[in-house]
Amino acid sequence: MSCLKKYVVLGLLFSVTVLWSQESKKTTVRVLSFNILHGATTNGSFDLDRIASVIKRADPDFVSLQEVDFKTKRAKRYDLPTELGYRTQMASLFARAMPYDGGEYGEGVLSKYSFISSRNVALPYTQGNEPRAALEVTTVLKSGDTISFIGTHLDHLKTDTDRVSQAKALNRAFKKNRYPTILSGDLNDEPNSRAISILESYWKASYHHEAKLKPTFPSDHPVKKIDYVMTNPGNRWEVVSTETICDTIASDHCAYLVVLALKPMKN
C-alpha cells in the first residue's frame, strides 16, 4: 500500500472514530406528556393503574402530567402525583394552579431522577377563567448533565387570549435558564396557531422531526395536535423519535412520547 493510501485510510478511520465518539457522548432522555383527565378515565372507572400502565409502557425518564388533582373530592381525596409515582416507581411533584373541589388542581411531574430544585410559575389568565401554572424541576442525569424539565397546561377556551399571554409568559420566565431545558405539556392549540408560534420563537418543537404530524386528541380518534415537547437551546437537543400512545380508557388524550438526545456542549 502506498503512503498516500495509508494516509487516506488513517484519515477515514480517524473521522469515523471522532464521529462515533461524539455520538457515544450523547445522553438519551425519554419524555412523556400526558393529560390524565384528573384520574377519571373516559369510562368513569377512576383507574389509576390503567393510567400508570400507559406511563410504564412508555418507560419515560420524565413525565409532565396535566389535569392533576390533589386530594379533591372527585379524585377520592387521592394525591394523584404521589399515587402515580408509587405505581410507576418514579419521584413525583405537584404544583397548584388553583384550589378546587375541596383540594387543589394543577400540574404534576414524574421523574426517574431526584430533584435538586423546583419552582411553580403562575401563568397569566383572564378573571373568571381557569388559572394555569408551569412546574419546573432541575435534576442531574446519570451522565452528570444538569437539565431542567417543565410541565405545563395552557388555557383550553376557543378564544386564544389567555393562551397567547401564557405563551409569552413562558418565554419570559425561562429564557434565562442556566441549563438545557425541556418544555412539555398540553398546550391546547395546534401548530401554526398564534400561541404555538410564540413559543416556537424561543423553543424548538419536536413535531418538526415527524414525517407526518401525529395528532394527540381525542384518544379514540386523534385528529388534533395539542400535546407537545419542546426544547431549548436548539443546538443542544436532537429529536431521536416521537410516538403517540392512545389508550382510549386511560384518558381522552393520547400520551405523547419523545426520545431526545442531549448533545455535549462544544468547547
Stockholm file with secondary structure:
# STOCKHOLM 1.0

chainA/1-267         MSCLKKYVVLGLLFSVTVLWSQESKKTTVRVLSFNILHGATTNGSFDLDRIASVIKRADPDFVSLQEVDFKTKRAKRYDLPTELGYRTQMASLFARAMPYDGGEYGEGVLSKYSFISSRNVALPYTQGNEPRAALEVTTVLKSGDTISFIGTHLDHLKTDTDRVSQAKALNRAFKKNRYPTILSGDLNDEPNSRAISILESYWKASYHHEAKLKPTFPSDHPVKKIDYVMTNPGNRWEVVSTETICDTIASDHCAYLVVLALKPMKN
#=GR chainA/1-267 SS CCHHHHHHHHHHHHHHHHHHHHHHTCEEEEEEEEECGGGCCTTSCCCHHHHHHHHHHHCCSEEEEEEEEESCTTTTTCBHHHHHHHHHTCEEEEEEEEEETTEEEEEEEEESSCCSEEEEEEECCCTTSCCEEEEEEEEECTTSCEEEEEEEECCCSSSCHHHHHHHHHHHHHHTTCSSCEEEEEECCSCTTSHHHHHHHTTSEEGGGGCSSCCCCBSTTSCCBCCEEEEEESGGGEEEEEEEEECCTTTCSSCEEEEEEEECCCCC
#=GC SS_cons         CCHHHHHHHHHHHHHHHHHHHHHHTCEEEEEEEEECGGGCCTTSCCCHHHHHHHHHHHCCSEEEEEEEEESCTTTTTCBHHHHHHHHHTCEEEEEEEEEETTEEEEEEEEESSCCSEEEEEEECCCTTSCCEEEEEEEEECTTSCEEEEEEEECCCSSSCHHHHHHHHHHHHHHTTCSSCEEEEEECCSCTTSHHHHHHHTTSEEGGGGCSSCCCCBSTTSCCBCCEEEEEESGGGEEEEEEEEECCTTTCSSCEEEEEEEECCCCC
//
